[in-house]
Amino acid sequence: MADDDQVDAGAEALANRMLERTEEFAAGVAARITALVPVYAERVSPADLHRSVVEHFRVIFDGLLDPALDGNAPADLAGRARAAEGVPMSAVFEAYQISLAYIWEHLAEAAERDEVAPRVALRAASALWRRLSGFTDVMSDSYRTELAARIRSEEQRRSALIQALLEGHLSDAQVWEAADALRLPHQGPYVVIAARVAGVGEHGLTRGMEEGLQRRSITSAWRLLHDVEIGLASLPHPADQLDVLIDALAADSVGRVGISPLFDDLTGTSQALRLARIALRGAASPGKVVVFGRDSLSVAAASAPDVMARLSRGILSGLEGMTAEDRAILLDTFGAWLDHGGSADEAARRLYVHPNTVRYRLRRLEERTGRTLSDPRHVAELSLAFEVDRGQVASLAQGDGEDGER
C-alpha cells in the first residue's frame, strides 16, 4: 500500500508540474499542428486552436489528480467545431496524434529530469493513452453528429431556395444569391425537369441523380414535391448536353419525365416549370422523357386535356364497339408504325409479327376511322388522337389526377 501511495503522490506531483507549463505546451502543440496539418492553418483560428489544446491538456493532467474526472467536453467541442469549419476528420485525428507525441516527449523529459520513478511515469503514460482514446471516440461521434446536422440543414435550405425559385417568389437580387447557394451559374441556359413520383414522399428518379449529372458536367438542384420531383439544371453547352440529360433521365427514372424548353434567366424558372409539367403529361409511358418543343404532338396532346380528349374521341370514334384488346392492338400497331417512320417492316420487327400483319391492322384502322395513311392531314389527325389516347391510358394506369399548374 505504501508503494501505491508513493506512486500516487509522485503522479500528482508530476501532473502539477506539467499543469504549471500549460500555456507553454499549448503554444508548442498548436504551432506543430499548424505546421504539419495545413488545413488547420487555413480553417482554424489560432486562438481557437490554442484554447482547444489548453482544455485538452488540462483534462489529461487533471485526470492524474482526479481519475474520476469527466473530460469529454473539450473533445466534444473540438469535433463539432472542426466539422463546422470543414476540417476533414482524418486531419483532426492527425492533430490528436501530433498532440499526443508532443506531450509524451515533454512528459518523458520531465520524468527524467525530475528523476521520477518508472512506476510513476508508467501511471502518467497510461493516463495519457487512456484519455487520448476517450478524446478520439468522443470527437469522432460529435464530428459525425455535427456534420449530419449541417448536411440536413443545407439540404433543407437548398430545397427551400428551389421552391422559391419555382414559385417565382424571389427578387432579382435574391435570385442571384439563390444561384450561389445552389451552386448554379448566374446565366443560362437552364431547363426545369419534372419527374412523376409513384407516391407521396417517393422519388421520381433514382437517388444520386444530382451527383450522376455532375459527373456529366451538368450542375443541378432538386426538390421533391408531393406529385413530382423537380430539378433545375444548368446546360452551358445544350447542343451536347441536352441529349446526355435525356439519356440519364430515361435510364434512372421510375416514371414519366418532362423537360422545359431552354431558358436563360432564372427569373423564368416558374414559367419553365409550367411547361415541364405540360411536357410530363405528354410522356405516355414510364421512362419516357418528353422535351417541350421537341415532341410537339405529345405536348400538344397534353396542353388542353379536356379539348384534346374530346377531339381524340371524335377522331377515334370508329373504334367504339371494339373490344379493349382489339382497339389496343390497332393503336399499338399504329404507334409502332409512327415510331419507325411509316415502315411496316420495321414496325413488324418491333411488334414481333409479320409485315403483312402490320399492313392488315393499319387497313382496319383506316376503315374504322375513315382516314387514310396516304393523306398527310389524316396522318396528323390520327397521330394527335393517338398521343391523346395514349396519355389518357398512361394516366389511368398510374392513377394520375389532373396535374394542374401547381
C-alpha positions in Angstrom: 0.0 0.0 0.0 2.9 2.3 0.8 4.3 1.8 -2.6 0.9 2.7 -4.2 0.7 5.8 -2.1 4.2 6.8 -3.3 3.2 6.2 -6.9 0.0 8.3 -6.4 1.9 11.1 -4.8 4.6 11.1 -7.5 2.0 11.1 -10.3 0.2 14.0 -8.6 3.5 16.0 -8.3 4.3 15.3 -12.0 0.8 16.3 -13.1 1.1 19.6 -11.2 4.5 20.3 -12.7 3.0 19.7 -16.2 0.0 21.9 -15.5 2.3 24.7 -14.5 3.6 24.7 -18.1 0.1 24.5 -19.7 0.4 27.7 -21.8 3.9 26.9 -22.9 3.0 23.4 -24.0 -0.3 24.6 -25.7 1.7 27.1 -27.8 4.1 24.4 -28.9 1.4 21.9 -29.8 -0.6 24.5 -31.7 2.5 25.6 -33.6 3.3 22.0 -34.6 -0.2 21.2 -35.7 -0.5 24.3 -37.9 2.9 23.5 -39.4 2.2 19.8 -40.1 -1.5 19.9 -40.9 -2.1 22.8 -43.5 -5.9 22.6 -43.3 -5.7 23.8 -39.7 -3.7 26.9 -40.7 -6.3 27.6 -43.4 -9.6 27.0 -41.5 -9.0 27.1 -37.7 -8.2 30.4 -36.0 -5.0 30.4 -33.9 -7.0 31.5 -30.8 -9.5 28.7 -31.1 -6.8 26.1 -31.7 -4.8 27.3 -28.7 -7.8 27.3 -26.4 -8.7 23.8 -27.5 -5.2 22.5 -26.8 -5.2 24.1 -23.4 -8.5 22.5 -22.5 -7.4 19.0 -23.7 -4.1 19.4 -21.8 -5.7 20.3 -18.6 -8.1 17.4 -18.8 -5.2 15.0 -19.3 -3.3 16.1 -16.3 -6.3 17.0 -14.1 -7.2 13.4 -14.7 -4.0 12.3 -13.0 -5.1 14.3 -10.0 -8.7 13.0 -10.2 -9.1 9.8 -12.2 -13.0 10.1 -11.9 -12.9 13.4 -13.8 -15.3 13.5 -16.8 -13.1 15.1 -19.5 -15.3 14.7 -22.6 -16.3 18.4 -23.1 -13.1 19.6 -25.0 -13.2 16.6 -27.4 -17.0 17.1 -28.0 -16.5 20.8 -28.7 -13.5 20.1 -31.0 -15.4 17.5 -33.0 -18.3 19.9 -33.6 -16.1 22.9 -34.3 -13.8 21.1 -36.8 -16.9 19.7 -38.6 -18.4 23.2 -38.8 -15.1 24.5 -40.2 -14.9 21.8 -42.9 -11.7 20.2 -41.5 -11.6 16.6 -42.6 -11.8 14.1 -39.8 -8.6 12.5 -40.9 -6.8 15.8 -40.3 -8.4 16.0 -36.8 -7.1 12.5 -36.0 -3.7 13.6 -37.2 -3.8 16.7 -34.9 -4.6 14.4 -32.0 -1.6 12.2 -32.8 0.7 15.2 -33.1 -0.6 16.5 -29.7 0.0 13.1 -28.1 3.6 12.8 -29.4 4.4 16.3 -28.3 3.0 15.8 -24.8 4.7 12.4 -24.5 8.1 13.9 -25.4 7.8 16.5 -22.7 6.3 14.2 -20.2 9.3 11.8 -20.6 11.7 14.7 -20.4 10.1 16.0 -17.2 10.1 12.5 -15.7 13.8 12.0 -16.5 14.8 15.5 -15.3 12.9 15.2 -12.1 14.1 11.6 -11.6 10.5 10.3 -11.4 10.3 6.6 -10.6 9.4 4.3 -13.5 6.1 3.3 -12.0 5.1 7.0 -11.7 6.0 7.6 -15.4 4.1 4.5 -16.3 1.0 5.7 -14.4 1.2 9.0 -16.3 1.7 7.3 -19.7 -1.3 5.0 -19.1 -3.5 8.0 -18.2 -2.3 9.8 -21.3 -3.2 6.9 -23.6 -6.5 6.3 -21.9 -7.5 10.0 -22.3 -6.4 10.1 -25.9 -8.6 7.1 -26.7 -11.6 8.7 -25.0 -10.9 12.0 -26.8 -10.9 10.5 -30.2 -14.1 8.4 -29.6 -16.0 11.5 -28.4 -14.5 13.7 -31.0 -15.5 11.4 -33.9 -19.0 10.9 -32.6 -19.5 14.7 -32.2 -18.0 15.4 -35.6 -20.4 13.0 -37.3 -23.4 14.4 -35.4 -22.5 17.9 -36.4 -21.8 17.0 -40.0 -25.1 15.2 -40.3 -27.0 18.2 -38.8 -25.3 20.6 -41.2 -26.0 18.4 -44.2 -29.7 18.2 -43.2 -29.7 22.0 -42.7 -28.0 22.6 -46.1 -30.4 20.2 -47.9 -33.4 22.0 -46.3 -32.0 25.4 -47.3 -31.4 24.3 -50.9 -34.9 22.8 -51.0 -36.4 26.0 -49.8 -34.5 28.1 -52.3 -35.5 25.8 -55.2 -39.1 26.1 -54.1 -38.9 29.9 -54.0 -37.4 29.9 -57.5 -40.1 27.6 -58.8 -42.8 29.7 -57.4 -41.3 33.0 -58.6 -41.1 34.4 -55.1 -37.5 35.9 -55.3 -36.4 39.3 -56.3 -33.7 39.7 -58.9 -31.0 40.2 -56.2 -32.3 37.2 -54.3 -32.3 35.1 -57.4 -28.5 35.5 -57.8 -28.0 34.8 -54.1 -30.0 31.6 -54.6 -27.9 30.6 -57.6 -24.8 30.9 -55.5 -26.3 28.8 -52.7 -27.4 26.2 -55.2 -24.0 26.3 -56.9 -25.7 27.2 -60.2 -24.2 29.8 -62.7 -26.0 33.1 -62.8 -26.6 32.8 -66.6 -28.3 30.0 -68.5 -29.2 28.1 -70.5 -31.2 26.1 -67.9 -34.0 23.6 -68.0 -36.6 22.5 -65.5 -37.2 18.8 -65.1 -40.5 17.3 -63.8 -40.4 13.6 -62.9 -43.6 11.8 -61.9 -43.4 10.1 -58.5 -45.1 6.8 -57.6 -46.5 8.2 -54.3 -46.1 11.0 -51.7 -42.6 11.0 -50.3 -41.2 8.8 -53.0 -38.7 9.8 -55.6 -39.3 10.0 -59.3 -35.6 9.4 -60.1 -33.1 7.0 -58.5 -31.1 8.5 -55.7 -27.8 10.2 -56.6 -29.2 11.9 -59.8 -27.5 15.2 -58.8 -24.1 13.5 -58.4 -24.6 11.5 -61.6 -25.3 14.6 -63.6 -22.4 16.4 -62.0 -20.1 13.7 -63.3 -21.5 14.5 -66.8 -20.7 18.2 -66.2 -24.3 19.1 -65.6 -25.0 21.1 -62.4 -28.4 20.6 -60.9 -30.5 21.2 -57.8 -33.6 19.2 -56.8 -36.9 19.5 -54.9 -39.3 16.7 -54.0 -43.0 17.7 -54.2 -46.0 15.5 -53.4 -46.6 14.6 -57.0 -43.4 15.2 -58.9 -39.6 15.5 -58.3 -38.4 18.8 -59.7 -34.9 19.5 -61.0 -33.3 22.8 -62.2 -30.3 22.0 -64.4 -27.6 24.2 -66.0 -26.7 23.3 -69.6 -23.9 25.6 -70.7 -23.5 23.5 -73.8 -27.0 22.5 -74.7 -26.2 21.1 -78.1 -24.1 18.4 -76.5 -25.7 18.2 -73.0 -29.4 18.0 -73.6 -29.3 14.5 -75.1 -27.0 13.4 -72.3 -29.5 14.7 -69.8 -32.4 13.0 -71.6 -30.5 9.7 -71.7 -29.6 9.9 -68.0 -33.2 10.7 -67.0 -34.6 7.9 -69.2 -32.2 5.4 -67.6 -32.8 6.5 -64.0 -36.5 7.5 -63.9 -39.2 5.4 -62.2 -42.0 7.2 -64.1 -42.6 9.7 -66.8 -40.4 12.8 -67.2 -41.0 16.2 -68.8 -38.4 18.8 -69.6 -39.0 22.5 -70.2 -37.5 24.4 -73.1 -34.2 26.1 -72.5 -34.3 29.5 -70.8 -31.6 31.9 -69.9 -32.8 33.8 -66.8 -33.5 32.2 -63.5 -36.4 34.6 -63.0 -38.2 32.5 -65.7 -38.0 29.3 -63.6 -41.7 29.3 -62.6 -42.8 29.6 -66.2 -40.4 26.8 -67.2 -41.9 24.6 -64.5 -45.3 25.0 -66.0 -44.0 23.9 -69.4 -42.1 21.0 -67.9 -45.4 19.8 -66.3 -47.1 20.0 -69.7 -44.3 18.0 -71.2 -44.7 15.5 -68.4 -48.3 15.0 -69.2 -47.3 14.3 -72.8 -45.0 11.5 -71.7 -47.1 8.4 -72.2 -45.1 5.6 -70.6 -42.7 5.1 -67.7 -39.2 6.0 -68.6 -40.5 8.2 -71.4 -38.9 11.7 -71.5 -40.6 14.5 -73.4 -39.0 17.8 -74.1 -41.3 20.7 -74.6 -40.8 21.9 -78.1 -39.2 18.7 -79.3 -42.1 16.3 -79.3 -44.7 18.7 -80.4 -47.5 16.2 -80.8 -47.1 14.8 -77.3 -47.0 18.3 -75.9 -50.0 19.5 -77.9 -51.9 16.4 -76.8 -51.3 17.4 -73.1 -51.7 21.1 -73.4 -55.5 21.3 -73.2 -56.6 18.0 -71.8 -60.4 18.5 -72.0 -60.4 19.8 -75.5 -57.9 17.3 -76.8 -59.8 14.4 -75.2 -63.0 15.5 -77.0 -61.1 15.8 -80.2 -59.5 12.4 -79.8 -62.8 10.7 -79.1 -64.2 12.2 -82.3 -61.3 11.0 -84.5 -61.2 7.6 -83.0 -65.0 7.2 -82.6 -64.9 4.4 -85.3 -63.1 2.2 -82.8 -66.0 2.2 -80.4 -67.7 -1.2 -80.2 -64.4 -3.0 -80.5 -63.1 -5.0 -77.5 -60.4 -3.2 -75.5 -57.8 -5.7 -76.6 -58.6 -5.3 -80.3 -58.6 -1.5 -80.0 -55.3 -1.5 -78.2 -53.8 -3.8 -80.9 -54.7 -1.4 -83.7 -53.4 1.7 -81.8 -50.2 0.0 -80.7 -49.5 -1.1 -84.3 -50.1 2.5 -85.5 -47.8 3.8 -82.8 -45.1 1.4 -83.8 -45.6 2.4 -87.5 -45.2 6.1 -86.4 -42.1 5.4 -84.3 -40.4 3.7 -87.3 -41.0 6.4 -89.9 -44.0 4.7 -91.5 -42.2 1.5 -92.2 -44.4 -1.6 -91.9 -41.3 -3.8 -91.9 -39.6 -2.0 -89.0 -42.9 -1.9 -87.1 -43.3 -5.6 -87.6 -39.8 -6.3 -86.1 -40.8 -4.1 -83.1 -44.0 -6.0 -82.6 -42.6 -9.5 -83.5 -45.2 -10.0 -86.2 -45.2 -10.4 -90.0 -45.2 -7.1 -92.0 -48.4 -8.2 -93.7 -50.0 -8.4 -90.2 -49.0 -4.8 -89.7 -50.4 -3.8 -93.0 -53.7 -5.6 -92.3 -54.1 -3.9 -88.9 -53.4 -0.4 -90.4 -56.0 -1.0 -93.1 -58.5 -1.9 -90.4 -57.6 1.4 -88.6 -58.2 3.3 -91.9 -61.5 1.6 -92.4 -62.7 2.2 -88.8 -61.6 5.9 -88.6 -62.4 6.9 -92.2 -58.9 8.2 -92.6 -56.1 7.0 -94.9 -52.4 6.9 -94.1 -51.5 8.2 -97.5 -53.1 11.6 -96.7 -50.7 13.7 -94.6 -53.6 15.6 -92.9 -55.2 12.3 -91.9 -51.9 11.0 -90.5 -51.6 14.2 -88.5 -55.1 13.9 -87.1 -54.6 10.2 -86.2 -51.2 11.0 -84.7 -52.6 13.7 -82.4 -55.6 11.5 -81.4 -53.2 8.6 -80.7 -51.0 10.7 -78.4 -54.0 12.0 -76.5 -55.4 8.4 -76.1 -52.0 7.0 -75.1 -51.6 9.8 -72.5 -55.0 9.0 -71.0 -54.3 5.3 -70.8 -50.9 6.0 -69.1 -52.6 8.4 -66.6 -55.2 5.9 -65.7 -52.6 3.1 -65.3 -50.6 5.3 -62.9 -53.5 6.6 -61.0 -52.8 10.2 -62.0 -55.2 13.1 -61.5 -55.0 16.3 -63.4 -51.6 17.9 -62.9 -52.7 21.4 -63.0 -50.1 24.2 -62.8 -49.1 23.9 -59.2 
